[in-house]
């Protein structure tokens, strides 16, 4: 009779006695084996057991005619039964029982009762209905409530909820003993008839709250009060002196015809009042530096050091206005001397104020610029003119904040700043703007395009209202006009050239029509044909494209620099310095560099990507043809850009440039396509584009 040893989960050996096929199967515990065979078996776990069984031993039949091993077996590893009971074999019932060591042969009907021990057997049954609106409260979130009901009552509860039915009542069935069913029904009805479903009756009539009549706000009085508070805020400050102009006798003697002729000969200078009701006389233009600064010889000396021959058109008309303390709006092309137009009057304004400079709490002149490159260029221009120890500082994002704060603390008279960093320092009270009486917004249109208007408005709150304000721009969009109305007081407006969008007349403009795939070939062809002395800025619309072209040039062995908004400030400064010194002759840039780059010897502008607006086109090509030099621009124009064809043709014609026939044909096709598309949209009720199904003109 063979024996087999098996291991349970706990590492103990279980000995099984195998009978012949005619016999019943069973196992005998170690104690019984010892009794029948005389073997020395210590316990039922097989510890210290021996296997020298008597082969002639015959198992004794049990009283129920089944061979059963009553020895406890631990549940084997991986067993998926319920609980951690002890496994025994029941041959008669062919099922596995679970139980404790006290009742080892107890059968398990596989119906372990969870908490509450509610019965699943067919006992008493109670049925009743509840409102369908209360079914959710009885079941609870995730069935939590009904589980608690079954636990507390011991009964099994079944809610016959039919989601497709619209009955007002739902049947509930409860199974269990009579006591359990009654308990479950009682608990369910407590939920159904709970406080949330009771009708509350108001014992006393509701008395509405007595309210006072709404007070009417006198807005005019509020405005007047605000104005008075503003006056009280600035009343303690010393007065501002603005007029420092001494009109030269030659300028005063100019007749109207002479004035008009001079303005026409100098790039068609136009000057007028910004407000309609302004009747002040417009000052005559000066014709040389001595007319403006004869009473300020130190200024004249600094101008002579720069070897300027005569003032630029915008300087001729702006200096007589600014030296009188009048607000000014200047619209002129880039590279026409706008910086010097407001900078020299600012120095005189700073020096002539009655309060000594060392007693002023902060700077006297504030110049705001949209980009750090333009701010640095203005600071560089300021340092060229040394006038009575006036100090300046440039603050911008990306520079050392600690160093900038330290320089401000030492005392400066001119602050050149970008709006973001300036607003940061103002909010943290590192700079005091209450003494600012000369304010300049340079490239105001660009600042609005970049979203700086909120910062500008916040900064204006810290500047005294009786300041002198100057606004310079290359274009005259509606946003700049709105800003002028809000923050300037009866300004004069000067326009050099035309009030319409116009490009610099000293730039020869070339427009090359090509496909998108041919753009790189056109660029490489241009680079191969560059001669000694050429310097070019290649403009793209995306930073990724700037990096791609820079990598391509490096692989081809072409020395070039790259500049865009994601590059570190030190890298941007190094790129500009390399271009200025001639270390590289090619600069790849996004529109961040289209403003404020004052590099006189740029010979070419290459628009690899045509700009998104025509204003940007004017600013881009304005980087060349500066300071009396001639320049060239090459613009690649594809089908994707054809919505700009009409404006581009107007700019070319205004500057007396050749208009390619292919560009005119493209513009004509665009007009026809747009008319057809507008007609289709009108016939369709204009609903196509409103739901995102329309086409954008700039994609065709």
Buried (B, 14 or more C-beta within 10 A) or exposed (E): BEEEEEEBEEEBEBBBBEBEEEBBBBBBBBBBBBEBBEBEBEEBBBEEBEEEBEEEBEBEEBEEEBBBBBBBBBBEEEEEBEEEBBBBBBBBEEEBBBBEEEEBEEBBEEEEEEEBEBBEEEBBEBEEEBBBEBBEBBBBEEEEBBBBBBEBBBBBBEBEBEEEEEEEEBBBBBBBBEEBBBBBBEBBBEBBEEEEEEEEEEEEEEEEEEEEEEEEEEEEEEEEEEEEEEEEEEEEBEEBEBEBBEBBEEBEEBEEEEBEEBBEEBBEBBBEBBEEEEEEEBBBBBBBBBBBBEBBEBBBEBBEEEEBEEBBBBBBBBBBBBBBBBBBBBBBBBBBBBBBBBBBBBBBBBBEBEBEBEEBEBBBBBBBBBBBBBBBBBBEBBEEBEBEEBBBBBBBBBBEBEEBBEBBEEBBBBBBBBBBBBBBBBEEEBBBBBBBBBBBBBBBBBBBBBEBBEBBBBBBEBBBEEBBBBBBBBBBBEBBEEBBEEBBEEBBBBBBBEEEBBBBBBBBBBBBBBEEEBBBEBBBEBBEEBEEEBBBBBBBBEBEBBBBBBEBBEEEEBEBBBBBBEBEBEBBBBBBEBBBEEEBBBBBBBBBBBBBBBBEBBBBBBBBBBBEBBBBBBBBBBBBBBEEBEBBBBBBBBBBBBBBBBBBBBBBEBBEBEBBEEBEEBBEBBEEEBEEBEEEBEEEEEEBEEEEEBEEEEEB
